[in-house]
C-alpha cells in the first residue's frame, strides 16, 4: 500500500481565498448600492407620474366648473392670474348670496368665485405647492370661450445639484410669465379648454 501525502500549501497560496472573498464582497456592495440608487429613482419617478395624473384630474375639474357656468367663463370670472406661492392660502368659500333680483352676470360671478375657492381648497390636499393660473390665450377677444389653465405643483425629491436634469424636465413644463419666479422643482402643466 502506498500512502499518499497531502501536499502542504505554500505560504504564498494561503491568502488567495481571503482576497477573493474581499473582492467579491466589494463587487456585491457596489451592486447593492446601485440597486438602492435605482430603487430611489424609480420611487421618485413614480411619484412624479402620480402628481401629473392628479394635476390632469384637477384641470379637468376646473374645466368642468367653467363648462357648468358658461356665463361666468365668458365674462372672465374664471381668469386667475396669481403668482405662485410655496404655501398657497386656502380661501374661504364666499358662497352664493344672489337672490331673484340678481342679474345673470352677478350670479355667474358669485358661482365662479365659489368654484375657484372650492377648487383651491380641494386641490391643496392633493398636491404639494398647488397653484392655479388661468387666462385667455394671447390674441383672444374678451368674449372668447377658450381658456388656458396652468396647474402648478412641487415635484418630490428634487435634486438641486443636477441642473441639467432639472432643465430637461422643466423644458416640458413651461410656466406662464405671469406666474413669477418659481424654484426649479415647480412644475407647470398647461391645458387649453374650449368651452
Secondary structure, DSSP 8 states (H G I E B T S, - for coil): ----------TTTTTHHHHHHHHHHHHHHHHHHHHHHHHHHHHHHHHHHHHHHHHHHHHHHHHHHHHHTHHHHHTTTT-B-----SS------------TTS-HHHHHHHHHHHHHHHHHHHHHTTSTT-EEEEE--TT--TT--EEEEEEEEE-TT--TT-HHHHHHHHHTS---GGG----TTEEEEEEEEE-
